[in-house]
Amino acid sequence: MFGSRGKPGAWGAPGPQGVYVVTARAATVNEIWSRVRTNREVEVVTELHDAGYGSHQFDLRDAGGNLWSVGTYRGT
């Protein structure tokens, strides 16, 4: 669960956050992309693409200003 407000002293300050959602399947990224791109409450920051380091990914900003990255890159 993510929220835009927190109690004083909570783990994070209120406001925009960044999240990276990773999956092993490019098909899952494509499924999420097809749902997201028709949602008028989000702003597409980076279109779906294959990055030079091997990730199939896209980025968006939700109505609360949070940045979401969805892709297949697990890191090293």
N, C-alpha and C positions, 0 to 999 in steps of 0.2 A: 504494500500500500504506500502510495506517495501522497503527500498533502502539501499545500502551500502555506500552512500555518502550523506552528509548533508552540509548545509551552516554553516559557523561559527556562533556559538550561537544558533544553532537549538536545539530541545529538547533532542537529544541524540548525543553522539559522533559517528563518522563513525566507522563501524566495525561490527562484529558479535553480534547478539542479540538472545534472547530466547523468544519463543512464545508457549503458551499452548492453543490449540484449543479443546474446550469441546463440547460434544453433548450428548443428553439424550439417543440416540439410539446406541447400540452396532453394529447394522447393518450398520450404517453410518461410524463408525470406520473401519469396514471390507471393505466397498466400497473404502474408501480412501486408505487403506492398499494395496488393490489389484492393484490400479493405481500406487502407490508409489514404490512398490518393484520391478517393471520392469523398472523404470526410472534410467538410468545409471548416471545421473547428481546428484543424491543424495546418501548419505551414510547412511545406516540403522545403528543406534546406538543401539537400543533395539528392538528386534523382537516383533511382536504382541503377547500379553500375557494378562492374567488376574492377576492383582496385588492383594496382600493380603488385601488391604484396599478397594477392590470392584471396581476398575477401569479396564476397558477393553482398552488397550492402546499400543502405540509404540512410538519410538522416532527416528528422523532422522536429518541429517545435510545437508543443501542445498549447492549448489555450492559456495555461498558467505560466508559459514562458520556459518550460522545461525542455531540454534538448534530449531527444531519444535517437540513438544510433542502433540499427538492427543489421546484423551481418553474420557471416560464417567464420570470421577470423578469431581464433582462440588465443592468439599470442604465442610467444615462445617461452 
